[in-house]
């Protein structure tokens, strides 16, 4: 968001609980839960005229089916059932004021490059993204952030740092939005 702002864009960030401190020079909508994030994103997409959306959040895929308002006894067995959350990137289709150029992220764990590329191709199809960034969390360190960037035009590139991811995505936005 900072890099986009520095290049003249007016980003809005829907931000859940995390350690990053968003900058004060662009709009930030704080949220606490996946359902709040979905509500905030849908509200923005319905009321504002965005050209593009980057779905980089690692939103929970599942949440507890029920939540207790009281302390649970350690004497009782505990069973937790989970239910899937909505895929926000999919939910915006047909809601936006105008067609969105969507950039999504797909995170894997200990997968081969081929498996990551397959996951990226599936995400391009099922989530209807124009671009997807696929990476393997087990390969991410404080110095490197290897990723495969894929688009609907069958372009595939491999990068190794967050800076390279940002630069690649900005180029795609500049050429397509």
Secondary structure, DSSP 8 states (H G I E B T S, - for coil): -HHHHHTT---EEEE-S-S----TTSEEEE-SSHHHHHHHHHHHHHHS--SEEEE-----SEEES---SS---TTS-----EEE---HHHHTTTTSSS--EEEEEEEESS--HHHHHHHHHHHHHHS--SEEEEEEGGG--SS---EEEEETT--EEEE-SHHHHHHHHHHHHHHH-
